[in-house]
Amino acid sequence: MNQHITIIGGGLAGCEAAWQSAQRGISVLLYEMKPQRFSPAHVSPLLGELVCSNSLRSNSLANAVGLLKEEMRQLGSLTMAVADETRVPAGDALAVDRQAFAARITSRLQSLAKIKIIREEIREIPAGGIVIVASGPLTSPPLVESMKQLTGEKTLYFYDAIAPIVDGDSLNMNIIFRASRYGRGDDYLNCPLTREEYYRFVGELGQGGKVPYREFETPVHFEGCLPIEEIAGRGRETLAYGPMKPVGLRDPRTGKIPYAVVQLRQENEQGTAFNLVGFQTKLKWKEQERIFRMLPGLEQAVFLRFGSLHRNTFIHAPALLQRTLQLKKDERIFFAGQITGVEGYVESSAMGLLAGINAALYLQGKPLLFPPPTTAMGSLIHYLSNPLVKEFQPMNVNFGLFPPLDRRLRGKEKHKALAERALKDLQEWAKGIGTQIYADKRR
């Protein structure tokens, strides 16, 4: 057996997997096709590039993704360590300076003698040796074909959308106000809309020119990341009750709650770039500029990145994967990241963490691991590997995936109890298998 692990893909999952394997004394060959070839959404040669948003979402233990972050921290996650080091203000969320984040991920991996980074495209899954497929949601067509041949399954796919980023200096701060909902700080910029401004904006969204789908593409959207125009098409008031809801925000100019609000989230440490929260789109670039400049405060907005929509590839995990993330028909092959059917940066990294640990254990001839289902990570693993799931779709971590408590609680109390149980069970599990647990390092 080859005494190294081959990892395909230098995104979050691949980087996390490489780090975990190397920390266990295993040699890693990490293949990344950039800069020889870029996907439609990637622009940087750095490893661990964030393409959709700079936010890793909530950092609170009362939120399932916040709990997942803490579990990863306690298991020695590279992703979480670097995210904490490069964070920027975002209220209760953990957002990062994406350039600093990717640069530090790249530097950390390059510094390890056990990791060799190879800048070339892998077009098919190697026929021998231990392999972790972490090629991401934008896996290249040749590798997708290799997966189809390997699994015997028709690969599923969905479309994920990217929100635009605007230059902070181009914003009209006489209209835009700083505030988080319900007075919880001032980490967000808010563009307030009257009823008339909102209806005019929604009308233009419906008429805006969109990038057409190619002949081989079928529009299948992930409900958690719908294009803004797709949401608007579901009803005139849908946006006002969705990403543009004004609840908990009061315009200091009027003292009133606006009819609708667009929130902007800081993109970098310097505060020079801002992301339009929830404004993923398939509008043409010129149409984005025209329509989004209708928003109060964005009349002269300079767009640093326009929104886009791209195809995300994932496998039918319940039919194909064991709970160790091994392929059922070929146990030397592991899958990690969004290609497994998890959705989100944190979830993808978590699967990379587990795949990296298990691939190292497999090479060492040791028993493989899977966290208890009462944990955030374990609940995701259970969802991915549950053969009873027939209509499989990508999933974010959420408390609905967790086993029920032994007592009836609701709301925040329920979430708190689920988090406490998860961390307790994680520590007991780790202790039982001799895995180190790290102290809480949240900031």
N, C-alpha and C positions, 0 to 999 in steps of 0.2 A: 504494500500500500504506500502511495506517495506520502512523504512526511511533511506535507504542506497543505494548506487550504486555498483553493482558487475562489476568489470572490468577483462576481461580475457586476460592476456598477459602483461608482464613487459618489452616490447620493448619500442621504442621511443614513439609510438602512445599511448600505454597504460599508460606510465609514465606521458606523457603530459596531457592525459585525467584525470588521478587521481589528478594531481596537480590543474588543472582548477576547478574540482568539489570541492576539499577540500578548495580552496581559496574562494569558495562561501558558505562555512559553511556546506557542505554535507559530511556525513560519507562515506568512500569508502573501499570496500574489494577488494584488488588488488591481483589476483591470478597469480602466475608465477611458471611454472613446474620445472625450474632449482632450485637447483641442483639435484633434484630427477631424472629428465630426461632431456637430452640435445638433441636438434635437430642436424642434420648432420653438421651444420655450426657453432653452438655455442660452446664455450669452457669455458666461464667465468660465475660464479654464479651471477655476478653483474647485476643489472637492466640497461636498456638502452645500452646494448652491441652493438657496431658497428661491423658488420661482413664482409662487402664487401670492404669498403674503410674508411679512416679516414677523407675524404674530404666531406664537405657539399656544395661543388661547389662554384660558384661565389658569391662574397659579394657586387658586384656592382649593383646599382639601374638600370643600363643600361641593366641588365640581368634579366629575369623573376624570376629566383630562388633567386637572390639577393633582388629583390623587395618583394618576398614572405617572406624572412627572416625579412625584415624591418617591414612588416605588423604584423608578429608574435611578434616581439619585442614590438611593440606598443600595442599589446593586452596582454602583460605580459607573454610571453612564457617561461617556464622552460628550454626547449631545447635550445633556443637561448641564454638565460642568461648564462647557463653552457658552451655552446660552445664558447662564447666570453671570458669566464674566463679561458678556457683550450686550447686556440688556439695555433698553431705552425705555423712557416713561410710557406706560400704557395702562394706568390704573391697576385693576386686579389682574390684568393679563400679563403674560411674559412675552414681550416683544424684543427683538434684537436688531442691532445694526448688522444688516445682512452681509455687507462686505467684510466687516471685522469678524463676524461669525465664521464665514467660509474660509477666510484667510487663516484663522486660528485652528480650525479643524484640519486644514491642509498641513499646516506647520506641525501640529501634534503627531499626525500620522507619519510625516516625512522624518520625524526625529526618532522613530522606533526602528531599530535594526532588524526586527522580526518582520517588518512590513516592506515589501517591494511594490512600488506603484508603477504599473505598466500602462503607458498611454497608447492604447490601441483598441480597436473594436473587436469584441468577441461575437462572431456571427452564428455560432452554434454551441450548444452545451457540451463541454468536454466529455469524451466517452469513458474516461477513467479518472480516478482520484476523487477527493471530496470537494464538492462545489456548493457555493451559496449563490443562488440567483437573486440578485438585488438590483436588477436592471431598471426598476422604476416603472411608473405609469406611462412613460414614453419610450418603451422598449422598441428597438429598431426592428423593422420588418423581417430581416433574415433570422434574428434570434426568436422572434415570435413564431416563425415557421418551424424552427427547431423545437420549440416548446410544444407545438401542436403534434409534431411527430413523436415526441417523447411521451406525452400524456395521453394521446389518443382522444383528447377532448377538444371541442371547438372553443377557442379562446373567446371570452366575453370581453366587452369593453364599455366604457361610458365616457362622457365628455366633462371635463373640468374647466372652470373658467378663471381667468386672472383679472384682478381689478387694476384700474389705472393708478398711477402715482403722479402727483403734481408738485411743482416747485413751491416751497413755502413762501418765498419772496414775492410770488405772483398773486398771493391771496389778498383779498380786501378785508382787512381786520376791523374796518369800521362797521362791517355787517356780521362777520363771523365772530363767534364768541367761544371762549374756552370754558369747558365744563364737562364733568362726568355726570352720569345720571344720579339724581337724588342728592346732589351736592357732595358726591364722593370724590373730591379732588377736581383737577382741571386738566387732565391728561389728553382730552380730546378737543378738537376744533369742531364747531357746529355751524352748519349753514341752515338758517331758519327759512321756512317757506310758508307763505300764506296759502289759503285754499286756492285762490286763483293761480298763483305761481305753481302750486303742486299739480293742478289739473292740466295746465299748459305743458308742464314738463312730461307728465304721463302720456299726453297726446302725442308729443314729439317722439317719445320712445317707441310708441307703437308704429309710427310712420318712418322711423329711421332706417337707413340702408344697412343691411347686414352682410357679413362675409358669407357667401354661399357655401353649402356643404359640397364636398367633392363627390363624384359619382359613387365611390365605394363606401361612403360614410352614411351612417344612419344616426340621427340625433337622439341619443339616449342620455339624459342628464341625471346626475346625482342630485337628489333632492336637497342635500345640505349645501350645495354650491351652485344654485341656479343662476343663469344670466339675468341681469336686472330687467331686461326687456321681456324675458320669459315670465318673470313674476308679474310684471305690469300687465301682460296679456291675459292674466287670470282674473282680472277685475280691476275696476278703476281705483278702489280703495286698498288693494292688496299691499302695495308698497308702504302705505301709511300705517299699516298694521304689521309690517315686516321690517326690512332694513332701514326704512325711513320713519319709524315710529318715534314720536316726540316725547313719549312718556318719561317723566322725571327730569325734563330739561326746560328751563325757563329763560326766555330771551331777555337779557338785562336792559335792552333798549325799550321794550314795551312792558316788561314785568309779567308777560303772559306766556303760556305754553304755545309754541307755533303749531300750525296745522300738520306740518311734517318737518323732518330734520335730516340732513345728510351729515354723517360724522366722518371726520378725517382723523386718521391715526398716524402718529409720528413714525417715520420709516427708518431714520438713522439717528445716531447719537447727537449730531449737530443740530437736529431739528430743522433741516433744510428741505426735507422731502416728506410728503404726506400721502397716505393711501386712502382712497375713497372706500370706506368700510361697506362691504356687501355689494359693491358695484362691479361685480364680474360681468363681462359683456362680450357679445359677438358683433357689436356694431363696427362698421368700418371706421378706420382711424379718423378721417375727416368728420364723420358723423359724431363720433365721440367728442371731438373738439367743439363742434357746433352745439350739440345738445347739452353736454355737461357744463358748458359756459353759460347756460340759461340759469343755472343754480345760483342763488344769491351769494355773493362773495367770490364766485369763480368766474366772473365775467372776463377777466384777463388771465385766466389760469394758463400756466405753461406746463405742458404734459411731459414729464420725464420718462414715463412709460405708458403706452396705451394698453387697454385691456385686450384680452384675446381669449380664444376658446380652443382647447386642444384635446386630442383623443387620449384617453387613459386606458391602458391595458391591464387586465387582471385575470387570474385563473379562477376556476370554480373550486375553491379551496376545500369545501366539505367533502367533495368526491375524490380529491387528490392528495390532501395532506394529512399526516398524523399530527397529534397535538405537540410533537417535538419540532414541527415545521419541516419534517422530512417527507419526501415524496413517497407515497405508499408503495409504488411499484419499483422504486430504486432508492434505497435508504441512504446512499452516499450523497444524494442531492437534497439540499435544503432550499427553501424559498424564504425571502425576507422583504419587508417593506410593503409599499402600496400594491405591488403586484399580487400579494396574497389576498387582497380584498379588504384591507383596512384603509381608512381614509384619514389623512391628516399627517402633519410632520411628526408629531409626538408618537402617534400610533405606529407609523412606519419605522421610526427609530427603535421603538420598543421591540418590534419583531426582529430588527437587526440585532439587538442586544441578545435576545434569546437564541437566534440562529447562530450567532457567533460563539456563544457559550456551548451550545449543543454540538456544533461541528467540531470544536476543540475536544470535547469529551468523547465524541465518536472516534476521533483519530487516536485518542489515548486509550480506547477500549473500556471506558467507564460508562456507568449508567447515565442516560440522558435525563434532562430536567424539564418540568413544566410546572409553573406556579399554580397554587390552588385557585379554583374558580371563584373564590370569594375576593380575590384581588383584582385590580383593574387589568393587569396584564393577563392573568388567568382567565378572566371573563372574555377577553378578546380571543384568546387561544381556543376557548370552548366554542365560541361562535364560528371561528374559521374551520374547526375540525369536526363540528357536529354533523353527522351524516343525516340527521333528521331535517336539516335545512335544505329544502329543495329549490326554492326560488331565491337564489343567493344574490345579494347586492352588497356593494361596499358599505362599510359601517365605521362610524366614529365610536370611540369608547363612550359609554353612557351607563348610568345606574340601572337602566332597564335590562342590561345584560347580566347583572349580578344575581346570585341566588337570594331569595327573600330572607329577611331577618326572622329571628324566632319570636319577635314581638312586633306589634302593630304601631308604626310611627308614620308621620307624614312630613312632607316638605323638608326644611332644613335639618330638623331633628333626625329624620330618616337618613339623609345624606351624610350627616355627621357620624351616625352609628355605623353606616356602611363603610365609611373611610376608616374609622377606628378599628373595626373588625378586620378590614383588609390589611392594614399595617401590622396589626398583631399577628395575623396569620402568615404574612410575608416573613416576619422576623422568626417565627417558629419554624416555618418551612426552611428558611435559609440556615438556621441553626442546625436543623436535622440533617442537612446535606453538606454541612461544613463550608457554606458560602459566607463570605464576609459581608456584613451590613455596615454601611457608612452612616455617620451622624447626619441629622437634618441640616442641610446647608442652604436652605431657602433664604433669600434676602427680601 
